[in-house]
Structure formats: structure tokens, C-alpha cells
């Protein structure tokens, strides 16, 4: 047991990445916990990490070697969907699968309409990955298929690696399993990395698991998971989402902490880098022209232009400073009163600098500091504006000197007749349009009110303080933000590299020979022979009830032909017929589906059980399964393990109903890992409890576990009651689970009880509502992966019974001899009569009437001889019922 537990844990994390979802896309999404688990595995298995490194290095080398070449090859990947279902909503229609294929092709070929909504910073990086997907038209044996197979299994409720049933060869197909649930809470899907599926048992687990709620044209979980399948990591790399800035090793996907919600207006999760960009104008000379020739050192993510002058003199007035003449005049010599100035700002005369974030970056500008200089006849006023408002308003100004002041609106005024001033500041900290900006900003420095045209306006020691951060690619398909719209060019190159790498045979998928073998080299899907399949919402009904059959045929698009044992109608050509059954017993149902390619028939024997109008027992009763057997078995999972009558005890002399989950030689790899979630039901005979005034149901059970820990004991036994022949069961009446269910402790091998102390007794009260005729009881067992065998015995109905009920139980004193009987012997049927007419009838297991007689032989003991040759009763089980219109009694007859 222990080795299976460890194996399952390893496989659950080995080379897989999970996509986590939240039920509401408007709320924050969950996080992926797989990366850390993979790191733990890398520590235990260094060879696995080396395989990943080899794949990454090989991909990089492929990109380098193919740099500059025309990327024209289109890679086609054959796909098969395995729909795991229990005939519920998870049994997705073919149209949904085909719509999902269309969605993949749009997303990987850059044909999705919403690329128009990608933020400007990444529009130039949207890639056509040149990867296409086609449903296979040939299976791995060369048979016709539409690339969609349907598997009835309880594993649809589990959704782990052992739920990956019937994988097709991974070197030929991308296997996608669709389930109702996935075992890890909040997970929408997960995929295997190529390096995580190199060999061994991972060969059979390679592919993608996705829940049914995330498949279809409107969903992109599979776009994300196919990215993993083709070697892409999450943009934040190996760490947990939201815990630290990381990257995926691809140059054009910015570092990020990862996003679980869409916030395009605040697209930075990593800390900004603070920059203080200084301009010293050290290379400016009186002959260097209107552009500062001083080299501008590049800063990460931000491009700073050189200062330039416009509308003024052709050269700076002095060296190593940006100081030009020819500004607007408007001041007399030495004027210190602002109100006496007559000039105005000329928008064509200014100094300009442009600050541009690189693609994928943003900037938050907090302030601009600079020193102001003027000659004796230079400008008396200056201001700074920006392109944010098309240079309409002056930016917020401040000064730390008494030599000049700020006048409205944000104009620097030199109030002293001086030639040099101290630091001036433009304050932008927290101003909305200057925070996390992704587009360029131009700043212009205007001077006016010079005393003459030879006066200067000079600036020096300019320092621009800002923070630059990455504009993160929230709209990337490998993010969690649910507003994904693109792969980058680098990601497309990485996926192409994977498809040219032999790791996990990814390079074979799109080869021409494989496309021919999988039938994905054709443009028209062939018509395949259908697979007839059907189900009903309930298999147990009362005689005279109607039931609707749900047609679950795959690859249909044809006609149907049904047959129903003792049904009305007995045949039908409707897709989903409604049928009434009037006789008791098990009924066989058959469906033949036909289309242009051929026909297929599915026959389900003992599929419907119809209860007769009578009950098998009245009032109190004890059944230890030693003689007659009236119990019904519902093998819900249609598998090899079901409730059965077995011999137990030291000598095997006693009998009990057992569900033997533990098998000495497991029939297949992962058998025990697929036991969990399997359900099996055992249904009692019908009871007439109408004259009970109070009562209890009790039974004994004996169960062992293979799980070494209490946390692994999740199996449960649930008791239900029904008053409509088992059509509905209502709420559970008793649930026994966990350690309460395990009476015999941990047993590694197949468990069989041998001691009295291995049994426990459970009691369930029978409420007054169920004190009526035709009551059945059901024991439904749900297994865990650690389940061993369980047994039930000593089924007892006990309580207070009215005197009339006691008389009813003894009313006929029915006796049948010999029983069992040979088919060439006569049956002697004796009974007590009160003088009323009685009806004797015999039916087989499917409810077919084989014998019937009405008698009125007077009061007292009567005997009827049934001539077996006249009934044509062959070896089998039959039911003999006697009724006088008020009371009835039924006994089983065995013929051999």
C-alpha cells in the first residue's frame, strides 16, 4: 500500500503544471502550487532537472541557428479527446470539442479577433505560432475515428493521472482527457512538460487533463495547457505565483510575479527601478549647435533623448551649459516687479527633451531639478510644460531660493537683477498622467521677458527622477489573468524548438508520415461506424412505470433500433424512447445504431429491474443470507468488482454479502489508484412495513483498509430507504465512514473476516413515514484508493408489529416442496386458505409469467401440484406468488 501512495504523489507532481481557476472570473484567481513540488522532485531526482536543462538549452540553440530565416513551416498536431463520463454534463457533445479545436487554431495562428484589444506595448510582439490542431481520423490501430472517444468511468469525478485511461501513443497524438472534476481543488487543467514525460510510466500519462467546464470555444485553459505541453513555463518561471518576480527565460516576456486577475491599468507587479538621470552638458560648446552632443548613457527600460533648442540662437552662448539667446523680450533693465513685464511666452521658442519607455516598460516621473542661468539682460520668466496636455499648461513649479519666486500659473520669476540662480524644481510626484506611463513624454522649457535679444536663458545640472518598471504581459496565454490574447514571438520560437526536439517524441507529431498514420492529412472528416450506447436516470422501477432511455451513442448521425424485454413498446426507432414495463424482474435492453458507414449494437442484460406489486417480506425479518437470496446488486461502475454472496468464516461455512476491492493479483497497472470513488450498491428485497408501529434496521459489517493513515480512509457506506421500488432514495439515513467503518484495521492482502471481534453492528431508525408497503433498503459503498474488502451480514428488521401484521405473516403458511427442484419434478405447493379464491402465479427473473391458476378449494390446508412439464420451466430462478386480493406472499423457486 505504501508504495502505491508514494507513487501516486510522485505522479501527481512529476513534470506537470496546473492551471488554477476560481468559480467567479470577477474574483481573484487561485494560484498554482506545482512549481515548488517540481523543485522538490528536482532535489530528489537531479536527472529530471538535467533533462529540463537540456531541453531549454536545445531550444535556445535551435532559435539561434534559425535566427533570421523565414518561418513558414506550419506544424500540425493530431489530437484525441478522451471524454471521461458517467452520462452527465461532462459527456460533452462533439460540437463543443470541435469548437475547442477551432479555438486552439485561432489562438495559435493569431486568428483570434481580440488581438485588437492587446495593449499597445505588446501589439508588435503578437505571434503566429504556426501550430495547428486536427482531430485524428485514424486511431492507433488504423481504425476510423473522429478523434473523440467516450469512456464510462467514475474516474471522471477524480481527475488525476490515474484517470488517464486508454492513452493513445504519445509519439503520434496529443492526448486530452476531459473530466467532471480534478483532484486538486481549484484546478481547471494540467499538462505534462516534455522533460517531465521522458520515459517509464510517464509515457502513458503524457498529455493534458482538463475539466469539462473549461472546454469549448469561449475557453482558453487548453491554449494555456498546450503551451506547457510544448515546453512553455509560466511567465514568472518556477516560483509560486505572486511570491517574487521571475521570468520564463524568454526574452520578450517581461519579468513578473504573475497575475490571477486582469488589471491592464496597473500592469506592474515587480518593483520599479529608481533612476536619477543627470544632464551636465559637458560636451556643449559655443559651436556645437542646437543639440547637446554629450553622450546619453542608456538606462534599463527607458530611452532619454539629448536636449535640443528650438526657435532660438544657433549655438550655446557658453561652453558646458545649455544657454541660448534670442528669446522673447518684455522687461526693462533690472525690472523686479512682475506686473510691469510686457512680454509673453512664445510657444515656438524652447528647450526640449523626450523620455520614452521601451516596449514592455513603464515610467513614473516624480520631479525635474535644474539650475537656471541668465546673463544680465537674460529672461526674467520661465516655465516648463509637457506633451501630456499638448503643452497647454505650466507644470507645478517650486524654488528653494529667495532670488526668485513662483507666480501664477507656475511661472518662475527672477525678482532680483542677478545672473545666476539656484536649483529650480518641477514637481510631478503622484500626478496621474506621469505614473506608470507607457508612452513617451516631451518636456519643453520656455523662457521669455528678456531685457534684450542677446540675453540668455540657460539650464544646467538637470536631474530627472523617475522609477521604471516592467509593463507585464498580463494578456499572455501563459498567465492566469483570464484576459489572455497572445503568445509572444519568443514563445512561438520556443514551441517550434520543442516540436523539433526528440524529447518525449514531440518532434514526431507533425511529421508527414505521422499525419498520414493518424489521418490528419485529410481535409474532410470521414463517417465512422457509430458506437451504440445508452443510459437511464434510474434502473429500478415499479411495474407499470414508464422510463425514458437516454441515447448516448457516439459518432451518431443515423438511425436507431431499440428492443425492450417485456416493454411497451417492445421496439422503437426513436432516439430517446419512453417505455413502460408491466411485469416484474430483470429486463434486457438492446440498441442498434446505424449510419452510412455501418451498424453497431449494444445489449445490456439485466439492465432494468421491475418490482412486482407484492412484497417479498412482511414486518420483522432476519436475513443472514444462508438460504434464499432476494437481494439485488447494482454494479454502478460496470466493472469486475461488485457485491456478491461469498463464503466467510474459518471454515467458509457462513455466508455474507461482500465487496472485494482487494485483488491478490491486480489486473492492471494502477488498479488500486483507480478504486477510489468507485460506487457499488446492494439493494434489499421489498418489505411491507405498513403495520409496524416502530422499528429499526440493523446489520453487521466487517471492513479492513490498506491505508496506513486515518487521512487516507475516506471510503464510506451509506444507507438509503425507498418507497417507490428504488426509483428514488431520498436523503441518506446513515453514513459510516473513516475509522468508524474500519472494523478490522489495516490489512495489506485481500481481507476475509475470521473472528467475531472483526464485526460491528450498526442500527438505523425506521421513521414512521416508511411504515408502509413496498419499502426497499440500499447499501451504497464508495471506495477510496486504500479500500480493502467489506462484508455485510445479519440484516434485521425489528420493532413493534401490530397483531394484524403477525397474522398477515402467517396467513398462508406457504410451503413449496421440493425446492430446489429438478426440471422433471412436480412442485407441491401447500397453503392455508380462509375460503377465499386465491391466485397462484409463477414468473421468471425477467417477470415473464410461466404459470397461473385460480383456486377456491375451501378453508383449511390446500395443496396444488404444479406439473413442471406444462410450465416449460428450465433451470433457473423463479418467483411463486399467492394472493387472495388482500394478502399476498412470495417465495423463490430454484430449478436445476
N, C-alpha and C positions, 0 to 999 in steps of 0.2 A: 504493500500500500504506500509506504513512504516514498519509494522511488517514483511511483506514478504521480504523487503530489508534487514532488520536486520537478519532474518532467513537465508537468502542466504549467507550473510557474515559469519555467525557463522558456517554454514555447510561447507563452503569453507575451513575453517581452523581447524575445530573440529576434532582432532585426526588423522590428515593426515600429511604425509611428501611428499614433492615434489622432483622429480629428474629433475634438470635443464640441458638443453643442449645448445650448441652453434651450429649454422649451419655448422661450419667447425671444425672438430676434431683437426685440426692442431693449432687452435687458443685457447685462454683461454676459459674455460667453464664458464657458468653463475653460480650464487650462489642460494642457497635455502633460501627463506625468510619466511619459515613456522615456524621454531622453535620459533622465537620471538613472532609470532602470537599465538602460543600454550601457551607460557608463559603468555601472556596477558589473555588468556582464563583461565589458571590456577588461575590467580588472581581473576577473576570474578566468577569462579566455582571451589572452592577448592576441592569439592568432586571428580572432574575429576582427579586432581593431586593425590589424595589419591588412586584412582583406579590404576593409573600408579605405584605408590609406592608399592601397594600390589602385582602387577604383578611382579615387579622387585624382591621384597623380596621372593615371592613364587618361582621364577625361581632360585634364589640363593640357597634357601633351597633344591630345587629339585636336583641341581647339587651336593650339599654337601651330601645329602642322597644317591645319586647314584655314589659317587666317588669310583673308583676302580672296579666297576662292569663291566662286559663285555658289550659293547654297540653293540648289534647285531640286535635290532629291527629296521625294515625299515618302515617308515611312508609313506603311500600313500595318496595323497590329490586329490580328484575328482575336476576337473576343467571344467568350462563352459566359452566359449568366446562369448560375445555379440558384434557382428560387427555392429556398427552404421554407416550407409552409405546413400549416395544419388546416388548410382550407379557409383561412381567414383573410383579412385585408392584406396580409403580407404576400399572398399569392397574386402578385402584380400582373396586370394584363400585359400582353405583348406590346400594345401601343405605348405603354409607359416606358418599357425597356427601349423600344425603338426611338422614342423621344429623348431618352437619356443618351443614346449613341449620337443622335443629332446634336445634342448639347455639347458633348465632348468634341465633336468635329468642329463646331463653331468656335469653341474656346481655344482649341489647339491650332486652328488655322486662322485665327484673328478675323473670324467672320461674325463675331458677336457684335450686335448693334450698339451695345453700351460702351464700346471703346470711345465713343464720342464724349462720354462722361468722365474719362480719365483726366486727372488734374494735369494742368499744362506741363508741370515739371517732368512728367513721365510719358507724355504723348510720343516723344521721339524714341522711346525705348520699348514700345509695344511690339511684341514679336509674333510673327507667323512661325510657329514651331515646326510646321511641315510634318506633323504627325496626324495620321487619320486612323479611325477605328471602324472595323466592319464585323458584324456578327458572322460567325462561321456558318458555312452551309454544308460542311462535311465534319463529322465527328472524328475522333482519333482512330476509329476503325473503318473510316471511309463511308459511313452511312449518311444518309440525308439528314440534315438538321436545320433549324432556323436560328441556331446559336443560343437557344433558351431551353434549359431543361428544368423540370419541376420535381422536387424531392419532398415527399411527405415525411416529416420528422419533427419530433419535439425539440430538436436542436435549434430550431428557429427561435425558440424562447431563450436560448443560451447565448449563441453568437460568439463563440471563442474559436481558437484554432482547431479544436477537435470537432467543431461544427462544419468544417470544410470538407463536406462529403463529396465523393466521386470527382476528385480533381482530374482534369484533362492534362495531358503532358505539357508542362510549363514551357518547354522549348518551342511549343507550337501555338499556345494560346495564352492570352491574358485571362485568368480565371477570376470571376467576380461572383462572390456569394452574397445573396440578399437574405436578410433575416428579419424577424419581427423585433428582436432586441439584440443588444450586445452586452456581454457580461460585465464590462466595466461601466459604472454609472456615468451618464452624460456623454458617452461616446457615440458619435454618428457613424464612424467608419475607421478602418485602419488598413495599412498596406505593408508589404514586406519590401525593404530595401534590397537591391540586387546583392549587396555584400552580406546581407543578413539571411540570404536564402541560398548560400553557396552549394550545399550538398546535404547528404544524410536525409533525415526525416523532413528537413525543411523543404526538400524538393516537392513534397506533397502538400505543403502549406503555403506555397508561393502564390501570391495574388492579393486580392482585396476583399475585405468583409465590410458590408455597409448595411445600415438599417433601412427598412422599406420606406420610412418617412422621408428619406433623403435621396430618393431616386426619382428621376423624371426631368422634363425639360427645364423646369424652373430651379433645379438644384445643382450646386457646383461642388458638393462634397467629393464626388468621384473625380472631378477635374483636379482637385487638391490631392486625392489619394493616388491617382495615376502619376502625378508629379513625383510623389515618393517612390512609386514603383519604378520610375525611370531615373531615380537617383537624386532627386532634389530634396534638400533639407528645408526645414522651416527657415524663414529669413533671419531669425535670431540665433540660429545654429543649434548646438547641442544642449544648451541650458533650458531650464524651465521658463515658460513664457512669463514675462513681467518681472523677472528677478534680476536681470542685468543686461546691459547692451551687448549684443553679439552679432555675428554675421554668419552667412552660409558659405563663405568662400567664393562667392560670385561677385565680380567687380561692380556690376551695375545694380545690385540690390543693396541699399544703404543699411548700415548697422541699425539695429532696433531692439527694443525689449519685447516686441510682439504686441499685437493688438487683438483684443477679444470684442471690440465694438468699433463702429465706424465713426471716426471723428476727423473729417477731412480739413476742418478749420483749425485743428490743433494737432497737426500731424508730426509731432516730435515727442518721443518718449525718452530719448537719450539726452544727457546733459549737454548744454551748449558750451562751445569753447570761447572763452573771453579773449577778445582781441583789442589792442590799443594801437591802431595804425597811425604811424607818425610820418609827417612830411617835413623835411628840413630844407628842401630846395637847394641842396648843397651844390648841385651842378648848374644852377641857373647863372647866366652871365648877361651882361648888357647886350650881347649879340646872339643869345640862344633862341630868340623867337618867342612866340606866344604859348608854347607848350613846354612844361617843365621837363627837361631831359634827364632829371635824376631817376635812376633805375627804381622801379617799384617792386619790392620783394613780394612774391606771391604768398598768400595765406590760404590754409586749407579751407576749401569750400567757398571762398569769397574772392572776387576779382576787383581790384581797386585801379581805377584809371589814374593817369597823371593829371595834374591841374593844367587847365588851359585858360587863356584870356580871350575875350570876345568884345569887339567894338571899341577897343582902346588902342594904346600905342603898340608898335610892332615888337618892342623889346622891353625887358625889365629896366627900370631906372638904375638899379644897383645889382651887384652880384649877390648870390646866395640868399636871395629873398624874392618873393613874388610881388613886385611893386611896379605898377604901370601908371602911366599918365593918360591925359585926355578924357577925364571924367566930366560929368555934367557940373557946371558951376552954379552958384547961388548964394555965396557967402562973401561978405566983405572981409577985409583983413582983420583977423583976430576976433571975429564975432563970437560972443559967448551966450547970446540969447537965442534960443531955438526958434522962438516965434518970429524973429526977424530974418530967418533964412527964406530964400525965394525959390530955390531950385526944387526939382522933383526927380524921383527915381526913373532912370531911363532903362527900360527892360532889355535893351539891346547891348548894354554895357555891363559885363560881369566876369567873374572868375567861375569856372565850373569843374566839378569832379563827379564821376559816376561810380557808384558802388553796385556790383552785380553778384548775386548769389549764383554759384554754379548749379548745374542741373542736380536736383536731389538735395539741395541745401536751402536753408532759410537764414535770415539775419534779423536781429533785434538791436536797433541802434539806440543808444542811451544818450549820448551827447557828442558835441564837437567843440573842442577847445582850440583857440588860436590866439596868437599875438597880433595886434594891429599896429601898423606903422604908417605915418604920413610925414611928408615934408612940410615946411612952414606954410605952404599955400595949398596943401592937400585937402582931401574931402573932410567935411565936418560930420557927415552922417553915413551910416552903412547898415545893411540888414542882410539876412540870409533867408532864402526861400528854397522850395524843393518841387520836384515834379509830381509829388503825391497829389497836390491840388492844382497842378499845371502852373506852378509858380505864382499863385494868386495872393497868398498871404505870407507875411513875415513869420518866421519861426520864433518860438519863445526864446528870449534873449536875457542874459544876466551878465553883470560885470562885477569884478572884485576890486575896483579902483575908484578913487574919488575924482579921477581926471576926466571921466565921462559918465554919463548916466543913460538910463533907458527911458525913452519917451514912447507914448502910444502911437502906432501899434508896433511894439517890439523893434524900435529903431534905436541903434546905438548913436548917441550924440556926444561929440567931443566938446566939452564945456570949457576947457582950458586951451589956450593958444600954445600947444605943445606939439612936438614932432614924434614922440614915441609913447605908446600906451602899453599897459599891462594886458594880462590874459582876458579874453572875451569868451563867452560860453553860449552855445545853443543847446537848450535842454529838450530832450526827446524821450526821456525815460518813461516807459509805460504808455506813451501815446499810441493809440490803437493802430494806426496805419504804419507804424515803424516797428511793430512787434511781430516776429516770426514771418517776416515778409519774404516772398519767394521771387519777386520781380525786381528789376533794377530801380535805383533811385538816383536822380541827378540833384546835386546841390549847387546853387548859384549864390555867389557873394556879390552884392551890389553896393557901389559907393556913389555918392552924389553930394551936391553942395560944396564943391571945391572952390577955393578962392580964385584960382585961375586954371587954365587947361594944362599947365605944367606941374600942377600939384599932383601928388601921388596918393594912391590907396594901396598899401602894402600889407600882406599877411605873411606870417612865418610860424614855424613850430606848430603846425596844425596836427592835432591828435584826434582821431575818430575812434570813439569807444563803442564797441558793439559785441554781441555774442552771436556766434554762428552755430547752427545745429543742422542736423540732417532732416530733410523732408522725407519722411519714411514712406515706403511704398505700401501703404495700407491696402491699396486696391489690388495687391498681388494675389494670385490664386493660392499661394502657399501660406498666406496669412489666415487668421481666424476671424477677421473683422466682418465677414458676411457682406462685404460690398466689393468683392473681388471681380476684376475685369481683365486681367492681363498676366502674361508671363513677360519677363524682360528678355532682351536679346541674349544676354549671358546665360539665362536659364535655358533658353531654347538650344543654345550651343551645348550646354551640359547634357541635356536629354539626348541630343543627337550623338554625343560621345558615348553615352550608355548604350544606345542602340547599335553601336559599332564595337561594343566590348563583349567578350565571351562570358563575363561574369553572369552567373545564373541564366546563361543561354539567351540573354536579351538580344544578341546580335542575329539570332536565327529567326526571330519573329517575322521580320519583314522581307526575308529572302524570297525570291521568286518561287523557288521550289516549295517553300512552306506555304506561300499563298495559294499555290495550286493544290497542295495536300489538304488545306483547311477550307478550300472552296471560297476564299476571299479574293480571288482574282476575277470574279464574275460581277456583273452589274445588276443582275436580276436574281432575286431570291427564288429558289426552286420551291415547288409544292411538295411537302413530305407527307408520308403516311401519318395520320393522326394517332395520338395515344389516348385511348378512351379512359376516362377517369370520372369519378363522381363521389358525392358525399351527401349526408343528410345532417340536419341540425340535431336530431335525436334518433337513436336506433331502437328505442324501447317505447312501444305504444300499446294502447288498449285495442282490443278487437273492435272494428267498426270505425277506427280513427283514420284520418287521411294524413298523408305525409308527402311533402314536396321534395323531390330529388334535385340536388344542385349539380349541374353538369360542370365538371372541371377538366374537360378534355383539352389537351394541348394540340397545337397545330390543327385547329378545327377547320372552320370554313367549309362545312359539308353537311351531311345528313346524319340522323341518329335513329337507332332502332333499339328500343328497350324491351326487356321481358321481366315480369314480376311473378314469382311463385304465389298463386292464390290471390293475386292482386286484381283490383277493379279500377282501371282496365288491366288486363293481363299483359298487354303490349302497348307501346306508344312510340310515336315518331317526333314528339315534342322535344325541345331542348331541355326543359326543366319540368317534367310532368308531375302531376299530383295524383297519388294513388291511394286507394282505400283497401285495407286488409281486414277481412271479417272472420278469419279462422286463426286460432292461436298457434304458436310455435315459431321456429326459426324460418325465415324466408330468404330465398336466394334471388339476387338481382343481377341482371346482365345488361351491358350497354355495348353496342357496336357503333363505332363512328366511321364514317366513310367520306372520302373526298376524291379528287381526281387522281391522286396517287395510289389509293388503295383503302383497305379497311383494317380496323383493329378492334378487338373485342376484349373487354374486361368483365370477368364474372366474379362476384363476391358472394361466396356461400355463407350461410348463417349470418346474413348482414343485418336483417331486421328481426327483432323478436316481438311477437304479438302476444299479449296476455289475454287469456280467456276471461269470461265473465265470472268464473268461480275463483275461489282461493284455494291454495294448497293446504293451508292450516288455519285452524280457528283457535283464538285465545292463546293461553300459555303454551309454551312449547320449548323443548330442549333438543338441539341438533348437535351431535358430536361427530357427524359425518361418517359414522361406522356402517350405515346401511344405505337407505335410499338417498339419492343425490338430486335435489331440486334446484340447485344453485346455478346462476348464470354468470358467465365470465365475459367481461368486456375488455378485449385486448386493444386498448385505445391507440397504441402506437403501431399496431400491425407488425410486431416484431416477434422474435423467437422466445421471449420470456413473457409468461402470463400466469395468472393464478391457476393452480391445478391441484387436484386431490392427490396427496402424497402420503407415503408411509413414514411414520416417525417413531420415536422411542428407541430404547436399547435394542429391542428385537425387531423393530419395524412393524410391530403388530397393531399399532394405533394409526389413525388417520387424522389428517388436518388439511386445511387449505394452505398451500404455500406459494410464495412468490420468490423464485430462486434467482436472485440477481447475480449472485456469485457463481461463476462457472470455473471448473477446475482448469480447463484449457480454453482461455478466452479465444473466441472465434476470429478476432481481427485486431490489428494494431489500434490502440486507443479505445478498446471496448469499454473499460471501466470509466474512462474520461467522458464517455458518451452516455453513461447510465443516468447521470444527474438530470433531473427534470422529466424523466420518463414517468408516465402515469398508467396505472392499471386498476381496473375496478372489478369487484366481486359483489354480485347482487343476489340478495336473498330470495327465497320463494315468497309468494304473496300470503299475507296474513289477514284474517278477518278479526279485527280488534274492537268491533262495534259494541260488544257487551262488556268490555273492560271498564272498570271504574277508576283504576290507577294501574300504572305499570312501568316496568323498566326493561331496557335491553342491556344484557351483559354478555361479555365474551372474554376469552383469554387470548393472549397474544405472546409470541416469543420472537425476539429480533436481535440480531447482532449487527455490528458495524465493522468496516475496515478502516475507518478514520481514526488516527491516533489522537486527535484533539477534539474537544467538545465543539469548537467552532466549525469543524467540518461535518458535524452531524446535523444536517438540515433536512433529512427526509421526514416525511410526515404521513400519518394515517388519519383520514378524515371520514367521519360517519355522517351519512345523509339519510333522510326519510323521504318517501314519495307516496302520494295517494292517487297518482294517475298512471300507474303501470310503469313508472320510471321515465316518463316523458319529461318531467321536471323534478328537481330535487330540492329546491329551496336552499336556505342557509345551512351551513354546517351545524350539526348537532353536537359534535365532539371532535376536537382536533388533538391528536397526540403527536408530539414532535420532540426533537432534540434528545437529551439524555433520558427523558421520560419514556421514550419509545424503545430505547435500547435496554432490554432486559438481560442480555447475555454478554454484554461487554464487547471488547474488541476481539474479533476472530479473523485471521488472515485468509484462511481457506473457506470453502463453501460451508456454511453453518447449518447444522441439523440439531434441534434440541434433544437432549438425552436425560435431563434431570428436571424434577418438578420445580426447583427454585429458579429455573430459567424462564418461567411463565409468569405473567402478570394478568390481573383481572381489571377490566375497565367496565364501568357502568354508565349508561346513558338514560336519563329520564325520558319517558314517552309522554309528551304533553297531551292534554285532553283532545286537542284538535285531531290527533291521529288515532283516536278511539273510534275508528270507522272501518268499513270493509276495504279490502284490496290495498293493504299497506305493504310496501317493499322497503328494504334497508340496503344501503350501499356502503361498502368499504372501498375508499379510493386511496391508493398509496402513490405518493410522489417520491421518487428516488433521489438520492444525492450521488455524487461520484464515489462516495465512500460506502454506499449501501452494501450490506450483505443480505442474507435471506431473512424473510419474515414469514411467520405462520400464524394462523387464526384457528381457534377451536372453541368448543363448548358455547355455541351460540344459543342464548337463552332469552326467551320472552317470559317474564314473570310479573305477577301483580295480582290484583283483586279482580275476580271474574264473577259476574252475576250468575245466579242459578240457571238461568235460561241458557247462558253460554256453555255451562258444563253439560247441560242436556244436549245442546247442539253438537258438541264434540262427540257425544256418544250416540247420536241419533240413529245412524245407520249401522254402526259397528261393522263397517265394510271389511271384508276379508277376501283375498284372491289367492287361489292355490292351483297348481304350483306357480311360484313366482320367485326367481326367473323360471321360464318355461321354454321347452323346445318348440320349434315352429310346427311340429307334427302332434303336439299335445293339445287337449282341450283345456280351457280355463274354467275353473269352478268359482263362480262369484257368489258369495253369500252376503246377505244383509238383513237388517231388521226393518220392517215396514209397519207403519201405523194404519195401513189400509188404504193409503192414497196411491194414485198412479205414480209410478216412478219411471224415469228415463235413464237407461244405461247407454253411454256412448264411449267409443274409443277413438282417439286421434293420434296421429304420429307426431314427430317433433316439429314438423312444419305446419301442424294444425289441420292436416287433411283427415277428414272423417273416414275411418275404415270399418266401423261397426256401430249400429244404433238399434235399440229396441225399446219399446214402451211396454210396461208390465203393470198389472194390478192383480197380484196374487193373494190379496187379503193381508190382514195384520199378522205379525209374527215374523219368524225367520223364513227367508226365502232363498232359494238357490237357483242361479241361472247358469247353464252350461254354454260357453261360447265355443263354437266349432271353429278352430283355427283355420281349417282349410277353406271355410266360407269367407273368412275375413281377408285371406291372402296376406296375412301378417308375416313378413320376413324378419330376419334377425335385426334387432334394433330396440329402441326405447319408445314406449307408447304411454299415453295417459288414459286411465279409465275414470270416468266421472259418473256419479249417480246424483240425481236431483229429483225432488218432488215438487218443485216450484217454489218452495220456501227455503229448504235446506239443501245443501249440496256438499259432496265430499269427493276428493280426487286422490287417486293413488297411481304411482308409476308402475308400469308393467315392462319387464325386460324379457325379450325373446332372443334366444340364441340358436 
